[in-house]
């Protein structure tokens, strides 16, 4: 291949993925659908934050996408947004309401995260979850129960159902943000037999779990909004509450408080990295791949252990997955189309290799 022909091929590597995609995965025998939005600045091979946004009861992924305006903010700030759909427009939040979902939603979100990490260059240290109403309950449940590390969670007009309290044993230490109006008559600010814990009880649960300093430092933001901050907590986490006097059951978008902007600003303070991961990234040996450009066979050298990998094309699509063995291993590329690709290793090191497939 001549240098002249190589230039347009390499240019594909920086081409943005299709911005918005509707897709499905199957979990526990149930086909689950979701919407994914990648900003036009997204480049395969560049670790990119991921935010899950979960809808309220009777809502849908498209509805919460339109209400929150997260796509516009993702375009400005350069992060990926995922909007999962609950079964029958609901989430399994241990709600006492009859007809609530019994699906394994914690497992579903975890499986969806795995799938998105195979399709996109997700920064595994910067995965976040937020939601409205039932989606807010689900955000708390992910922070409490998921084995996946969500660096921070945020709930708008959603608390924790009483039946979920016993299962709140977080395996990680997320930052926790609660936005709630005092006149919310759907999810009571003070709690009820129907809506579960009141806001203060939720804050007390998290500050106990994360060993936060109390009482909160309270700062008036404007005439209707005050900020309550519990810090420091374990592992540099914080628990923060925006109390909206007279606020109802809604996703705030006005001048007093824009929940979408507040949530993203909060999320940016948190990552899931730990000392062992940082050491591994700093000391991980260099990888070598040959031949490059490659035909139907690629040799990979420099792995200290066997790890999973994903080959991602210039449009951000997963075109090959597998396991690479320690030492020198070979990867069959038969069936992979020609063009520029990125080989992403799932070992927590963040290492990638750019491959040109002939």
N, C-alpha and C positions, 0 to 999 in steps of 0.2 A: 504494500500500500504506500503510495507516495505521500509526501508531506502535505501536498495540496489537497489530497483526498482525506487526509487525517483531520484537517482543521474543522470541517463541518461536523465530523463524527464526535470530536471532543467537545464541540460547542453544545451537543445534545446533553452532555453531562450536567450542564448548568440550566437546562430547560426546566421550567416549573412543572410540577405535577398538575393534573386537572384539579381545579380548585375544590369543587364540591362533588362528592360521590355518594350515592345511595347504595348500600350493600347489605349483605346478610352473613351471619355465621350460624352454625348449628351447635347448640350446647344442651346436653342432657336430652337429646332427641327432639329439641324444640328449635325451629328456625327463628332466629332473632334478627331483626333488622335495625340498621343504624344509619346515621348520616355522618360523613367525615368531611371536614373542610381544612385544606392545606393552603396557606398563603401563597401568593404568586412568587414570593421570594424564596420559597422552599427549594432546597437543593439536596438531592439524595446524597447521603454520605456525611451531611452536616447535622450533628445532634440537635434536635429541635424539641422544645417543650411541648407537652400534650395536656390539654384540659378536657376532662369529661364534664358535660353539662346535662343534668337529668331533669326531665319534665315533671310537672305535678300530676296528681291523680286526675284522670279524664283528659289530660293533655297528650301531646305527642312530641316526638323529636323535632319535627318541623315547626310546631307551635312555639316551643321554648327557644328554638333558634331565632325565630322572627321577633320574639318578645325581647330577648336579652341583647341582641346586637353584637354577640360575641364574634361573629364572622368579620365585621368591620374592624373590631379591635385586634383580632388575630392578624388581619392584613396589615395593620399599622405596626404591630409589635413583633410579628414573625413567629407565632406559635400555631400549633395544630389544635383543632377543636373536634371532639367526638360527641355526637348526640345519640345515645342509645335509646331504644324504645322498650318500655316495660310491656309485659304480657297483658293484653286487654287494657292498655293505657294505665297500668298500675305497677307498683313495686312491692316486693315482699319486705315489708318493714315491721312485721309483727303487729300490724294494726288490728284492733278489736272489731273493726267494721266487717260485717259479713260480705263475702264475695271478694275479699282481698286476694292478691296474688300469693301463690305458694311456691312460685318458681325459685330456683337457686340463683338469685340475682347477684349475690356476692361472687359466686363462681362464674356467672355470665360476664360480669364486668372484668374479672380477671382473665377469662378466656379472650374477651375482646381486646384487652390490652396486649396479650401475647400475639394475637393476630395482627394488630396495628404495628407492633414492633417488628413483625416480619415484613410488613408492607412499606413502612416508612422508617426513616432514620430518627426514631424517637429517643430523646435523651432520657434514659432510664432513671436518672437522678432527679428529673424535673417533671414528674407526672402528678397531676392535681385532679381533684373532684369537687364539683359543686352542684347545687340543684335547688329547685323551688318546691316548696310545700312537700309532697311525698318524695320528690327528688332530693330535698334537703334532708329528710329522714334517712334517705338512702346514702347520702354523703356521710352522715354520722356513722351509719352501719358499716360502710367501707373502712372508715378510720378505726372503728372498734374491732372489726372481725376479719378484714381481708389480710391474707398473708403477703399481698403485694404492698410495696411501699408507696403510699401516696404522700408526697412531701408536705402537702397542706390540703385541708378540706374547707368548704364553706357551705353554709346552709342559709337560705333565705326563706323565712316563714315556714320553717320545718324544724321540729325538735327530735325527741327520741321517744318511741313508744315504750310503755312500761315493760312489755314483754321482751324488749331488746336489751334492757339494762343489764341483765345477768350475763349476757354474751359479750359485753363490752370489756374486752381484755386486749387492748391494742398491742400488736407485735412490733409496731414502730411508734415513733413520737411525732405525729404530724402537727403542724400549725393548725389551729382551729379558729375559724371565723364564723360568728353568728350575727345575722342581720334580721331584725324582727321589730314589728310595730306593736305598740301597746294596745291598739284597738283591733287586733286581729281576732275576729270572731270565728274563724274556721280552725285555726291552730292557736289556741288560747295562749297569750303571753304568760299567764300564770299557771297554765296546765289545767287539764280536766280529765275526766274518766274516758273521754272520747279521744282527745288529742295527745294524752300522755304527759310527759314531764313538762313543767314550765321552763322558761328560758333560764332562770337562775339555777334550777336544778341541773339543767344541761351543763351550764358553766361550772357548777360545783363538781359534777361528775368528771369533766375533762381536767379541771385543775387538780383534782385528786389523782387521777390516772397519770398525769404528766408532772406531778409534784411542783406545781407552780406557786410562786409567792402570792400571797393574798394580804389585804384586800386589793381590789382593782384600783388602778390609777384612772380617774375619770376626767375626761376633757370635753367640754362642750364644743361641738363643731359649728352649730348654728342654733337658731331658736327652737328647732324641733329634734335635732339629732345630737346625741352624746356618744362618745367613744369610751369604752371600758377596756382596759388592758391589764391582763394578768401576766406578769413576767418578773424574773426569769422562770423558765420551766426546764425540765430535763432536755438535754441535747439542743439547747438554744431554741426550743419551741416557744410559742406564745399562745395564749387564748385571748381572743379579742371579740368584743360585742359592740355592735352599733345599735343603740336603742333609739327607735323612732317614735317619739311621743305623738299619739294620735294616728300612727300609721296602721293601715289595714293589711289584708291578705293580698299582697301584690309584690311584684318585682320592681323596686324603685328605679326609676329612670330619670327623675326630675333634677332640678338644680340643687335641691337640698341634699340629695344623695343619689349617685348613680352606682347601683350595686355592681354592675359589670366592671366598671373601672376600679372600684374599691377592691373587688375580689382579685383582679389581676395584679393590682399594685401590692396587695398582701401576699399573694402566691410567690412573687418574685424574690421574697426574702428567704425562701426555704428550698433545700435540696435533700435528697436521700443519701448523699455520699457519706461514707464513714472512713475511718482511718485506714482499715484494711484495704478498702477499694482504692483509696488514694495512693497507697503504697504500691498496689498492684499496677495501677496505671502508670506510675512513675518508673517502675522497674521492668515492665513487660518487655520482652525481647522484640526486636524488629522482625517483621514478617517479610518473606520474599516469595514471589510468585513468578513462575516461568512456564512456558514462554508467554510473553505479553507484548504484542497481541497474541491471543491464544486461539487454538483451533477447537477440537472437540475434547481436549484433555488439558487440564491445568494442574501443575504441581505447586503445593503450598508448603513452605518450610518456616519453622520458628515457633510452632505451638508447643507450649509446655505441658498441655493436657488436651484431651479430646473435648471439643466444644461444638455446639451447633452453629450453623451459619445460614445466612440468607443472601442471595444474589439479587440485587435490585437494579432494574434498568433505569434509563434516563428519564422515564416518566414516573419514577417512584413506585413501580409495580414489582412485586415479588415474582421472580421468574424461576427460582430454584432454591430449595431448602435442603438441608442435610446435616451430617455430622462430619467434621474434619478431625482426623486422628492426630495424636501427639507426634512430634518429630516431623517427618516429611510424609505428606499424604497427597493423593491425587483426587481430583474432582472432575467427574465427567460433565462436559458441557454440551453433549449431544442433545439437540432439541432446543438449545438456547439460541435465540436469534442474534444476528450480528449487531454490533454497536457498542457504545460505552456502558459499562456497568460498575456497580460498587459492591464489593464483598464485605458484608457486615458480620462481625463475630459476636456471638451472644455469650461473652465471658465477663462482661462488666468492665472491660478495659477500654471500650470506646474505639478500638482499633478498626480501621477499614483499609481496603485496598481498591484502587481503581483499576479495572480490567477492561481491555478492549477485545471484544469477541469478534473474530473474523468470520 
